[in-house]
Amino acid sequence: MQAGAKYLILTLALITGIVNASTQALSSNVPHDESVAPENVIMNVTVWPSTRSIAIGEILTATVTFTYTASVDCSFSGYSVRLIHTGTPRPTFEYISSPILGPPAPVTSTYILQAVYTGTAILTAEVYGEEFCGYWMWRSYYGSSAPISVYAIRKFIYLPMVLR
């Protein structure tokens, strides 16, 4: 995604109040092909992680919801919902539940992941489906969570010291 598109998403989120400071979820109504959605269509994809900081081996639950608001002339039929996680320098989570749900796409879906590597990850949800605004077309909408940090628990073992 280009820097201009990221700025547009953040600006739209701030103007419409989509960013929720307590959960740090970010929604967007910019389609995957980076074209602007019709003015009478608003799609909000929200990713709600259960925590913002987690230790290796612990379980993270992420809830994805999407809402589609359109005029009388448009409709959206969700086909699938996919949760993608990116980490630095490698993916920090493994899926316990399936990463793709549907068809049909559930409006609210829950994913279970386990932290396996240290780093920072962002969860991104893709809602894929058919949109009708005078004609049918396949379209993807995305929403992302705030960064989630995965840390290692340091355990110390104290052994007696033997001196001669």
N, C-alpha and C positions, 0 to 999 in steps of 0.2 A: 504494500500500500504506500502511496506517495505521501510525503510530508504534508502536502496541502490537504489531502483527503483526511489524514489524521487530525489536522487542525480543524477541519470542517466538522468532523464527528464530535470533537471536544467542544467546539463552539455551540453546536446544536444541543449537546447534552447540557451545557451550562445554561443556555438560554431557556430551555424547556424544563429545567429542574430535574433532569433524569438522573444525575449523579446523586446518590444517597451517601452522605458523609459517614453515616454509622456503619454501613456495610461495604462501602467502596465498590459498588457495582456500577458498571458503565454500560449503557445501552446505545444502540445506533440504529438509524433507519437508512443507512447507505447500503445499496445492494452490492453484491460481490463484483459485478462488472464495473463498478465505480461510476456508473451513470447515475444521474439523480433520479430518485423515485418520483413518480407523478406527484404533483402538489397535493392532491386529495388523498394520498396514501401515507400512513404513518405505521411503521413496523418497529416495535421495541423488543429487542432480544436482551434479556438480562441474565447474568450468571451470578449466583449467590453462593460463594464458598462458605463452609461451616466455620472456618478460621482463617486468619491471615498469616499465621506462623505455626509450623508443625514440625515435629521431630521425625527422623527417619524411622520407619516401621509403623508409624501411626496412620490411622485411616482418616481421609478427608471426604466429606460428602458435599457435592455441588448440586445445587438446584438450578435448572434452566427454565425460564418462562418466556413466552413470547405473546405479544398482543398485536393484533392487526386492526387498525382503524382506517376505514376508507369511506368514501362517499357511496351513494347507492349504486353507482356505476361500476365499482370495483369489488373484487373478492380474491381471497387467497386460500388455497388448499395445500396444507402442509404435507409433504411427503416423508421427510425424515429430519431428525435432529441429531447433530453430531457434536461431540465435545472433543476439542483439540487442546493439548497442553504443550507449551513450549518451555524449555528450561535452558539454563546456562551451566555448563557448556553442553549438556545432554539432557534429555527428558528426565524430570525429577519424580515422576509418578508412574505407576503401573495401574492399568484398569483392573478393577475387580468385577465391575459390571460392564456390560457391553458399551463401547464408545458410540455406537450408532443405534438409534431407536426409530422404529417406523418400518414401513408405512402402516397406517397413517401416522403422522407426527403428533405426539402428545403435546398439548399446550403447556403442561408442566411435567418436567422429567427430572429424575434424580439419578445422579451418577456417584459411584463409590470408587475412590482411588486410594492407593497406598503409596506413601512417600518412600522412595528407594534411594535417591541421591540428594546430596546437599546442593543448594543453589536457590535461585529465584525462578518462579514459574508464573505464567499467565494462562488462565483458562479462557478459551475462546469457544463460543457455541456458534454453530452454523445451522440455520433453519432453511431447508431447501424445499421448494414446492412450486406449484403453478399459480401464477397470478393472472387475473383477468381484468383488464381495463380497456375494453373494446376489442381485445384480441388476447389469446392465451400465450403465455411465455413462462419458461422455467426461470426461477430467480432464487438467489441465495441472499440471506440477510445474516449479519454477524453481530455479536455482542461479546464483550470481554469483561473479565473480572479485574480487580486491582492485583498487583503483584503479590504472590504468596511466597514466603521464605520457608525453606526447608533446612533444618539444622541438625547436626549430629549431637547426640548426648555423650558427653565425655565422662567416662567412668574410670576411676582410679582404683588400683589394687595396691594396698599397702602390705608389703611382705616384710618379715623381720630381716634384719641385716645380721649376718654372721661374720664376726671378726676373729682372726686367729691370734 
